[in-house]
Amino acid sequence: MYRRLAETLADELRAGCHGREWLPTEQALAARFAVNRHTVRRALDELARAGLVSRHQGLGTRIVDRHIDYAVTRSSKVSRNLAELGLVAETLCLDQRLVVAPEAVARRFSVDGVTPDELLRVDTLRLSEGAPLLRLRHWFDPAWVPDWCAYYRGGSTRALLARRYGLRLARRRVRIEACLADGEDALLLRCAKGAPLLSLASDNHEPGGRLVEHSVSRGRADRLAYRFDFSPSQHGDDAEELR
């Protein structure tokens, strides 16, 4: 019964039937569908696991914005972007270690034809309002971030780069592709295997022009929309950096 209720509510959410920020209370939903509150709670838990709603103790069940308008500029930061939209962001560190990088990635960090033997790989998961939004794989030149693993425990990587290493990076190149969720994506992003994702790869440079970070994000296409702003104030800097 709770699965059928979850499917009904999910269909309504996808169709935008509720037209509000919060779902009706558990008591109101129980009365509407003639079920007990335990059934409603289990149905709402299913919706939360699917990333359609977020549960807030004492407040209720919030409908997740289906398409977060994410601005991409030469220096945009995930946490700041979400905060400007009034959303609470959280970044979890899934794994970080020195590894032999794939050849295509390692070549990006070559200097005078010399390719580094190992790169620092940092895997993170970004959540918005408690629901997973995108997963990121950061590749760093370890020469720029010594002892990174001793300091990073989650949160904004850009904040640690600035605070600990004095690095303020800017995007030089961005590539966006459509892809399908694999098994790990499905687990971390709470989506179906084969669901559409948007992948964004960025080369992030220090002011002198050296590549410090190459990042690849994979986000749910049903929740995320990328926006490139080419307003007059940005033509001189951000538009040039994004070519």
C-alpha positions as CSV (number, residue, x, y, z in Angstrom):
1,M,0.0,0.0,0.0
2,Y,2.8,2.4,0.9
3,R,4.5,1.7,-2.5
4,R,1.3,2.5,-4.4
5,L,0.9,5.7,-2.4
6,A,4.5,6.7,-3.1
7,E,3.9,6.1,-6.8
8,T,0.8,8.2,-6.8
9,L,2.5,11.1,-5.0
10,A,5.6,10.8,-7.2
11,D,3.4,11.1,-10.3
12,E,1.8,14.2,-8.8
13,L,5.1,15.8,-8.0
14,R,6.5,15.1,-11.5
15,A,3.4,16.7,-13.0
16,G,3.7,19.7,-10.7
17,C,0.2,19.2,-9.2
18,H,1.0,20.5,-5.7
19,G,2.2,23.9,-6.8
20,R,3.7,24.5,-3.4
21,E,7.0,24.3,-1.5
22,W,5.8,21.8,1.2
23,L,3.6,18.7,0.9
24,P,0.5,18.6,3.1
25,T,1.0,17.2,6.6
26,E,1.1,13.4,7.2
27,Q,-2.3,13.7,8.9
28,A,-3.8,15.4,5.9
29,L,-2.4,12.9,3.5
30,A,-3.6,10.0,5.6
31,A,-7.1,11.5,5.6
32,R,-7.0,12.1,1.8
33,F,-6.0,8.6,0.9
34,A,-7.8,6.8,3.8
35,V,-4.7,5.2,5.2
36,N,-2.9,5.3,8.5
37,R,0.0,7.7,9.2
38,H,2.5,4.8,9.3
39,T,1.7,4.1,5.6
40,V,2.2,7.8,4.8
41,R,5.5,7.9,6.5
42,R,6.8,4.9,4.6
43,A,5.6,6.4,1.3
44,L,7.3,9.7,2.1
45,D,10.5,7.8,3.0
46,E,10.4,6.2,-0.5
47,L,10.1,9.7,-2.1
48,A,13.0,10.9,0.0
49,R,15.2,8.0,-1.1
50,A,14.2,8.9,-4.8
51,G,15.3,12.5,-4.2
52,L,11.8,13.9,-4.8
53,V,11.4,15.3,-1.3
54,S,13.4,16.1,1.8
55,R,12.2,15.4,5.3
56,H,12.6,18.0,8.0
57,Q,11.8,17.1,11.6
58,G,9.3,19.5,13.1
59,L,8.7,21.2,9.8
60,G,7.3,18.6,7.4
61,T,8.2,17.3,3.9
62,R,9.7,19.7,1.4
63,I,9.3,19.2,-2.3
64,V,12.7,19.2,-4.0
65,D,13.1,21.7,-6.8
66,R,13.2,19.5,-9.8
67,H,15.5,21.7,-11.8
68,I,18.1,23.6,-9.9
69,D,19.4,26.5,-12.1
70,Y,23.2,26.2,-11.7
71,A,25.2,29.1,-13.0
72,V,28.6,28.2,-14.6
73,T,31.2,31.0,-14.6
74,R,35.0,30.9,-14.5
75,S,35.0,30.9,-10.7
76,S,31.5,29.5,-9.7
77,K,31.4,27.4,-6.5
78,V,28.7,24.8,-5.9
79,S,28.1,25.8,-2.2
80,R,27.8,29.5,-3.1
81,N,25.5,28.8,-6.0
82,L,23.1,26.7,-4.0
83,A,23.2,29.3,-1.1
84,E,22.2,32.0,-3.5
85,L,19.2,29.9,-4.4
86,G,18.2,29.6,-0.7
87,L,19.3,25.9,-0.6
88,V,21.4,24.3,2.1
89,A,24.4,22.4,0.6
90,E,26.5,19.7,2.1
91,T,29.6,18.1,0.6
92,L,30.7,14.6,1.7
93,C,34.2,13.2,1.1
94,L,33.8,9.7,-0.3
95,D,37.5,8.9,-0.9
96,Q,40.9,10.6,-1.5
97,R,44.3,9.1,-2.4
98,L,47.3,9.3,-4.7
99,V,46.7,7.1,-7.7
100,V,48.1,6.5,-11.2
101,A,45.6,8.5,-13.3
102,P,44.1,7.5,-16.6
103,E,46.4,8.6,-19.4
104,A,43.9,11.1,-20.8
105,V,43.8,12.8,-17.4
106,A,47.5,12.6,-16.6
107,R,48.4,14.2,-20.0
108,R,46.4,17.4,-19.0
109,F,48.9,17.9,-16.2
110,S,52.0,17.5,-18.3
111,V,54.7,20.2,-18.0
112,D,57.4,20.4,-20.7
113,G,56.4,17.0,-21.9
114,V,56.8,15.4,-18.4
115,T,53.6,13.7,-17.1
116,P,53.3,13.2,-13.3
117,D,53.5,9.6,-12.0
118,E,50.6,10.0,-9.7
119,L,47.7,12.5,-9.2
120,L,45.6,13.2,-6.1
121,R,42.1,11.8,-6.7
122,V,39.3,13.2,-4.4
123,D,35.7,11.9,-4.7
124,T,32.9,13.9,-3.2
125,L,29.1,13.9,-3.1
126,R,27.1,17.1,-3.1
127,L,23.7,17.2,-1.5
128,S,21.1,19.9,-1.6
129,E,18.5,19.9,1.2
130,G,19.7,16.4,2.1
131,A,19.0,15.0,-1.3
132,P,22.0,14.0,-3.6
133,L,22.6,16.4,-6.5
134,L,25.9,15.4,-8.1
135,R,29.0,13.4,-7.5
136,L,32.4,14.8,-8.4
137,R,35.8,13.4,-9.1
138,H,38.6,16.0,-8.5
139,W,42.1,15.4,-9.9
140,F,44.8,17.6,-8.4
141,D,48.5,18.0,-9.1
142,P,49.8,17.0,-5.7
143,A,52.7,19.4,-5.9
144,W,50.2,22.3,-5.4
145,V,48.4,20.7,-2.5
146,P,50.9,18.9,-0.2
147,D,49.3,17.0,2.7
148,W,45.8,17.5,1.4
149,C,44.5,14.3,2.9
150,A,45.5,15.5,6.3
151,Y,43.3,18.5,6.1
152,Y,40.3,17.7,3.9
153,R,37.4,16.0,5.6
154,G,34.5,17.3,3.5
155,G,33.0,20.6,2.6
156,S,34.1,23.0,-0.1
157,T,37.3,22.1,-1.8
158,R,37.6,25.6,-3.1
159,A,37.5,27.0,0.5
160,L,40.4,24.7,1.5
161,L,42.4,25.6,-1.6
162,A,42.1,29.3,-0.7
163,R,42.5,29.0,3.0
164,R,45.3,26.4,3.3
165,Y,47.2,26.8,0.0
166,G,46.4,30.4,-1.1
167,L,45.0,29.1,-4.4
168,R,42.0,30.8,-6.1
169,L,41.4,28.8,-9.3
170,A,39.6,29.8,-12.4
171,R,38.0,27.7,-15.1
172,R,39.8,27.7,-18.5
173,R,37.8,25.0,-20.3
174,V,34.4,23.3,-19.7
175,R,32.9,20.3,-21.5
176,I,29.3,19.1,-21.0
177,E,28.1,15.7,-22.0
178,A,25.0,13.6,-21.5
179,C,25.5,10.2,-20.1
180,L,23.6,7.4,-18.4
181,A,23.8,6.4,-14.7
182,D,25.9,3.3,-13.9
183,G,25.4,1.2,-10.8
184,E,27.5,3.5,-8.6
185,D,25.7,6.6,-9.8
186,A,22.4,4.9,-9.0
187,L,23.5,4.2,-5.5
188,L,25.0,7.6,-4.7
189,L,22.5,9.8,-6.6
190,R,19.4,7.7,-5.7
191,C,18.3,7.4,-9.2
192,A,17.6,4.4,-11.5
193,K,20.4,2.7,-13.3
194,G,20.4,4.1,-16.9
195,A,18.8,7.4,-15.8
196,P,20.0,10.5,-17.7
197,L,22.8,12.5,-16.2
198,L,24.7,15.6,-17.1
199,S,28.5,15.4,-16.9
200,L,30.6,18.6,-16.7
201,A,34.4,18.5,-16.9
202,S,36.4,21.6,-16.0
203,D,40.1,22.5,-16.2
204,N,40.8,24.8,-13.2
205,H,44.0,26.9,-13.3
206,E,45.9,29.0,-10.9
207,P,46.6,32.7,-11.8
208,G,49.9,31.9,-13.4
209,G,48.2,29.6,-15.9
210,R,49.2,26.2,-14.5
211,L,46.6,23.5,-14.3
212,V,46.0,22.6,-10.6
213,E,42.7,20.7,-10.8
214,H,40.7,18.8,-13.4
215,S,37.2,18.0,-12.1
216,V,34.4,15.9,-13.5
217,S,30.9,16.1,-12.1
218,R,27.9,13.8,-12.8
219,G,24.6,15.2,-11.9
220,R,20.9,14.2,-12.2
221,A,19.5,15.7,-15.4
222,D,16.0,15.7,-13.8
223,R,17.2,18.0,-11.0
224,L,20.0,20.1,-12.5
225,A,20.1,22.7,-15.3
226,Y,23.4,24.4,-16.2
227,R,23.2,28.1,-17.1
228,F,26.0,30.0,-18.8
229,D,25.7,33.8,-18.3
230,F,27.1,35.9,-21.1
231,S,25.8,39.2,-19.9
232,P,27.9,42.3,-20.8
233,S,29.6,42.3,-17.4
234,Q,31.0,38.9,-18.1
235,H,32.1,39.2,-21.7
236,G,35.5,40.4,-20.7
237,D,36.4,37.6,-18.2
238,D,34.1,34.7,-17.8
239,A,33.0,34.3,-21.4
240,E,36.7,34.3,-22.5
241,E,37.6,31.8,-19.8
242,L,34.9,29.4,-20.8
243,R,35.9,29.0,-24.4
